[in-house]
């Protein structure tokens, strides 16, 4: 018995020592990544030591954060932990994703307090949006504020009864904003109404990502174009039925939810791209530099993952698509990432399409751009979650600097 | 630095083990120097700024220790003892309580500015530990340690430096100068350390998610069930967090040849509050018993003084935990219960079935943790109101309760099971079945080893996927 105990003790000591020393060796020797794909964030950099940071303990904290981000087998452990939560513990929420039968939804925090703030938030947003609208109208332009249901709104009935789906907030915020913008004489397009008329067709939204599908983007594009056509009284080229073809990419689609679950929940969903049957030539300039004349960042191979950033190449500070058709009006688009898929279609009907992501803009304001380019149409696209937000994406807080 | 961090597990500990064990065990002095150096590094990792305080504390206790021992006049010994106690308590008082007292006085109209003082990590622990050395020497319970490095090692030894247990000098007096680590010691130390790591990473941190979420909600929105879920989650969190640290400290001590005393003895199986306090944070309760309660007279000077002594100890115990009225209220709660058991309902309680005692104790303890966790006394009472349906919500159930149970139910069960004396249950199971010829020696010896290795892997998994996770008792 003693001999067996001794062997057992030695075995345990050996495993423990191997774990410690092996872990240290891997931490030191492995090539350091700077970016975590699954978490979509930059990993902590190696901290620089200084007298101040050593005295205060900040260096120690930063070093711990750095090592935590670069520890041995981190990605493997992330996958193992997620797999256990999904398949052994069967937790309803894994990595902040609600796993339902049909889709992966975001885990939503309670917005009871935020719902109480709707009147104040609506008033603040209306003031900002009206400023942009008035600025646009001042030189004869048209302005539209477009609200698009994000994934959790689309699938709010899919949430388990005990989880928050923000139905109350979504309904009240849209109703409040509709009324407020109407009073302020700002053109407001609520895509929720349009999607509702289709019976909330699942094909319009993604089951694995926050955004809509290309079909949802197309319906949004169509709604905007029809409104512009109506208000402008001008025939603009529109990608109506029969004028385009929809291609489904064979690549696996890694939506934001499935990315959070480290691709451990398989999905058959694919991304689609829409091509006009009669293409229009254009030049594209991103952040002042000319780039490839394409609106899609297509994958190199049919097997690599595609992300929502397929559309327009993701969020870029400023983009200009120039189709050299001076007889057509110009358009300026801003808002959150829901603009990207729509921009792939919008350029078709305009001479120039300006697109701004004001989160990256340091020098000029939205108002500066509008005055500089005087686009004939200005469109803001926001999803329901950030509908009343006056952040940089909304542009409203930065009308004039 | 915390034990459950990559820097400790992957760098500090392996480096220390290699350097320490590379030298033969007969070089105790060298081993002590290595441990002392690494312990200073361990503390300084949190900031060099307060290292001077730790070293000052060591210097005070070492110097006073030289004069409180036999061989000096009674007067000198008394003065040295007073200097040690006053100096230690002054340091603790300034860094931990000055801001609190200033704020309290300010709130009643006294024109005082509130000093912004950063609480040095572990000050409550190393101050009490240092004081206990001087007091034990003055009582001739321990011999004067003339080697300052040995006193420094006793106070600064990293396993128990920042969150206990409060190790008495007499416990480690001999081992500081003469110790050996056998394979069995090392293995048991590793097992204990890994069990502690598992308790922290798998149980305490998970319960913290529940407790933090529920306690963050406005109390008027809490249903009865959700309030209880939050309170029970915190009950588990604090036990597994704190006992985990003690396990890891004891395990690490064992690896290096030190045998610290147990700090927790399955407190949640207690049948009375009195028994609970013999099982919870044993090193602290025994410290107050030996250095406050007994010197005040204990139970030997009449009922009135007995009650007074209990009140003093429990006020101090509450206060030791934090500079806030919630901790004082927590101490008062237990004081009332202990007085009640001693003088009112104790005997009646003993006659009741065991399950009644368990239920009563757990109920009292869960209530106490609400005070401990709450941000203010008002908040604590508001939370307690929600637990008993007195709050505004008046709801028994809510969707959040269902979510928390579905999301964390397995962990609540694991915590409930983990609160039981599993080691003794396992041993008696093995003994029983061995006698019946059902369990082989192989099973009895190897299963625990593989169990702790499994815990190690799962704990590392949580560590690699988590972020910084400070222990609760660091704030003391």
Interface residues (C-beta under 8 A of the other chain):
Chain A: X1 X4 X5 X6 X8 X9 X10 X11 X12 X13 X15 X16 X17 X19 X20 X21 X23 X24 X27 X54 X55 X56 X57 X58 X60 X61 X63 X64 X65 X67 X68 X71 X72 X73 X74 X77 X78 X80 X81 X89 X91 X92 X93 X112 X161 X162 X163 X164
Chain B: X1 X5 X6 X7 X9 X10 X11 X13 X14 X15 X17 X18 X45 X46 X47 X48 X49 X183 X184 X186 X187 X190 X191 X194 X221 X399 X400 X402 X403 X406 X407 X410 X441 X442 X445 X446 X449 X452 X453 X456 X460 X461 X462 X463 X464 X465 X466 X467 X468
